[in-house]
Amino acid sequence: MGLMTALRLNMTNVDDPTADHSERYRAALDMAEYVDERGFTGVSCEEHHLASTGWLPSPLVMAAALAARTRTIRISINALLVPLYDPLRLAEDVAVLDNLSEGRSSFVAGMGYRPAEYHAVSRDWSRRGALMDECLTVMLKAWGDEPFWYEGELVNVTPKPRTRPHPFFFIGGMTAAAAKRAARFGLPFSPPAAMPDVEAVYNDELKRLGAKGFIYRPANGSTITLLHHDPDAAWKTYGPFIMNESAEYSGWKRPGVPRPNETTANSLEHLRSLNSVEILTPQQLVDQILAGRREVVINPLVGGLPLEEGWASLHLLADEVLPRV
């Protein structure tokens, strides 16, 4: 298995309602085009709403723009909050994206964990599991070749996706319920990190149902990598921006709802020790890859990191690391 290199574009910025986002979105597309030309494996985006940092709320729009600016790189949405959408409209949007990207796009179907996001689109938080099941059922029917009955009417959603029998996607989650849902729908399961107990539930359910599937999880957990020739100096410069994103994410923590990287950092030193973000020298990363590391995910726009610093980190990965491995 070769090295997987991914550009993460969650579009977090400084926590300021007057912050400029336009230049950063244009830079994100430039970065995606740059890494596509240099053979990166994937570019990912994701979905959150009502975020003070501007965390990307429209991943399908972003993915479509990425598809237009790239030619070979895989485009993933990690995750798409399926219950927040109208099922037929979501099926249409995903089918159009699948055609635009020539089948290069995929998504992780997630439920989310914030009641405020459900309230914002008039969805019932208490019914989120049922809403998820309903939406998945409708989408899979909509992508089929035959019309089907939907709320008392016969409908035939068009265009059909390029990828058959349907666009590629996973069921995401960290719970037994998510694992069972993935098995029940005959879909691959994608936890955000190694979770042996939950993965065992998925495999057992597949066996019970006589279904086929597989598990994909990030090889390096949810760690984001940035590069700099002097990591200690970089932590002083980059740290406050990394903390912007970490602080908001920590503020969404809810009792009884598991998430990756749950620990709340109370200082830059604490944040650095958690290893959810690492800053390495190019040589350190080369050494890790030669020793067997198989995944590198870079987020050069994290938390409002200045564009010139983000580009510098990206260039170090593309120009000083990848040619040596």
N, C-alpha and C positions, 0 to 999 in steps of 0.2 A: 504494500500500500504506500503511495507516494505522499508527499507533503501537501496538506490542504492549507491554502492561504485565502483569507476572507477579509473583505472590507465591510465593517459594520457602520451603518448610517442611521443612527436613531435620532439625530438632529437636535440633541439637547444643546441648550445655550445658557447664557447667564440668566439668573433669576431676576428679570427686569422686564416689565410689560412694554417698555419702549425700545427694547433691544431690536436691532436690525436682523432679520432672518434671510432676506432675499439673497444677499451676497453669499451666505453660507450654503443655501440651497444650490445656487449656481456652481459653487466650488465642489459640492458633493457630486454633482453630475460630471464635472471635470475630473474629479478623482476616480470615479467609476470608469470613465473612458480610459484614463491613464492605467489603471490596474488591469483592465481588460486587455489592453495592448501588451501588457507584460506577463500575461499568462496566469493571473490569479484564478483561483478555483471558483470563488463566489463573492457576491455582494449581497448584504442582507439589510432589511429594514424591519420595523416593528410598529406596534400600535399602542398608544396611550392617549388619554383624553384629559382635558382640563389641567394640563401640567404647567406649572409656573416657569419651567425651563423651555417650554415649547416642544417637549417630547413629541415625536412625529405622530399626528393623529390620523393621517390619511395614507396608509401604506400602499394601497392599490394605485393611487395617483402617482406616488413616488416610484413604485415598481414599473409602471408604464413608462415614465420618463427615463428610468434606467434602461429599459428594454430598447428605447429609441436611440440611446447614446452608446450602446455596447453591441457586440456581435457574437461573442462565444461564451462569456462568463455566465455562470448560473446565478439566478436572482431568487432570493428566498425572503419570505415574510415570516418573522419569528417573534411574535405570533400574530395571527389575524383573529380578532375577537368576534368570532362567528355569531354569537347570539345577539349582537348589537345591530345586525343588519336585517333588512327584508330578504327572505331567502331567495326569491326569484331574481331580485335585483343583484344580489351577491353572485348568484350563478351566472348571470349575464356578464357582470364585470370581470369575474375570474376567467370566463370563456374568452372574452375580448383580450385580456392580458395574455392568456395562453397563446392566442393567435399572434398578437403583437411580438411576443418574445420567441416565437417559433418553438414553443415547448420548453424554453429555458427557465421558466418560473415555477416556483412551488411555494407552499405555505404550510405552516403549522397551525392547525385549528385549535384555538384556545378559548377559554371562557372568561378569562380575566378574574380579578380578585378585588375590584373596587366598586362598591354599590353606587358611588357618585357617577361612574361612567354609564351605568344602566339607567339611572335617573335622567341623565342628560339626553337620552334618546327614547325616553318613555318606555323602557323595558323593565319588567318585573324581576328584581333581583332574586326573589324567592323561587322563581321558576327557571333559573338559569340552566339547570340540567335538562329540563324538558325543552327549553328553547334551543339548546344546542342539538339535541336529538332531532327536533323538528327541522331545523335548518339543514343539518347534514342529510337527512332523508330526502328533502326537497331538492337540494343541489344535485345529489347523485341521480335522481330521476330526471332532473332538468337537462343534464348533460347526456342523457341517453338518446337514442334515435327516435323513440316513439313518443307521441303526445301522452300526457298523463292528467289525471284529475287532481285539481288543486282548488280547494275551497269551493267546491260545487261546479267548477268550470273545467272544461278540457283545454289544456294549454300545451304549447310546443315552443319551448325557449330556443331562440336563435341569437347569434350564430352558435353552432356546435363548436366545442373546443377542438384544437388541432390534436391534442394528446388524447388517445383513446385507451381505455373506455372513459377516462375522465382525467382532468388535470391532476398532476401528482401532488399529494399532500399527506401530512401526518396528523394524528391526533396528539396534542401535547398535554402535559400535566404532570403532577407529582403525587397523585393519589391513586388508590385502588380503583375508585370509580372511573377515573380517566383511562386507566389501563383496561378495564373491562369494556368501556365504551369503544376503544380502539379495536379490541378483539371482536366485539359484537358487529361492528361495521366492516370487519375484514380489512382494516387499514393499519399501516405501520404506526408504531408508537414512538414518541420522541420526548422523553424526559429531559430536563435541562442539564442533568449531570447523572453520574452513575447512581442508581437507586435499586440495589439488588432485590429488596422485598417487593417493591412495586413492579419491577420487571418480571419477577416470578409470577405475580398475579396475572400479568398479560399472557405469559407463555402458558400458564395453566388454563386460562380461559380459552386460548386458541385451541389447545388440545381438546378441551371439553366440547367445543363447538365444531371440531373438525375443520377449522379454518387455517389459512396461511397468513403469515405476517412476519415482520421483523422489527427490531428496535434500533433506532439511531440516537446516539447521544453525543454531545461535543467531547472530543478526546481530552481536551484540556479544561473540562468544566465550563465555567462562564468567565474565565480569565481574559481580560483585554490586554494586549501588548502594545506598548509604545517604545520607540527607540530614540536613544540620545547617546552621544559619546561620553557624557558625564551624568549618569543617573541621579546622583545626589543633588547636583545643581538643578537638574530637570524637575525633581520632586518639589523643589522650592518654587519653581516657575509654573509647572503644570498642576501642582497639587491643588491649589484653590479651585481650578476648573474641574478637575476630577471630583472634588468634594461637592461641587454644585449638583452633579448628577447623583452622587451617592446619597447626599442629604435628602433629596426629593424622594428617591426610591425608598429610603429608610422610613420616610414619613408615611408611606402607603402600607406599612406593615400592619397586619390584622391578626389578632389571636386566632389560632386554629387554622390559619390559611398558610400552608407551607410555600416558600418561594426560595429560589437560589440566592446566595449571598445575603442572608437574612441579618447578619450582624451589623449593628449601627456603629459607624466609626465616630469617635468623639474627638479625634485630632488627626492631623496629617500622618503622624507617626503610626497611629492605630490603623488608619486606612491603608497605609503602605504594608503593614504587617498582615492584613487580611488577604492580600494577593488577588483580590478581584480585579485590580489593575496592576500591571508590572511595567517598569521602565528598565529596559536592558540596553547594554551596548550592542552594536552589531556583532562583535566577536562573541559575546555571551550567547546570543541567539544562535549563531552559527554552531557553536559548540553543542548546544542543546539539540539542535536538529541532527547533527552528525552522531549524537549519542542516542538518537531514536525518537525525538519529539516529532509528532506528525501533524500538528495543527497550530496555526498562528492566526489570530483574529486581531485586527487593528481598527481602532476607532479614532481617527485623527481629528474629529470635530467634537470630542467629548466635552460636555459641560461648558461650551463657549470658548474652548482652546483657540487662541488666535490662529488665523488661517496660515500664516507663515510658519508657525510652529508645527501645525498639523501636516503641512506639505513636507517640511523637513523630516519628520518622523517617517512619513510614507516613502520618501525618496531613499532613506537609509535602508528600509526593508527591500525595496525593489532594486536598488542599485548596488548596495553593499552586502546584502545577505543572500538573496536568492541566486545571484550568479555563482555563489561559492558552494551551493548545496545541490 
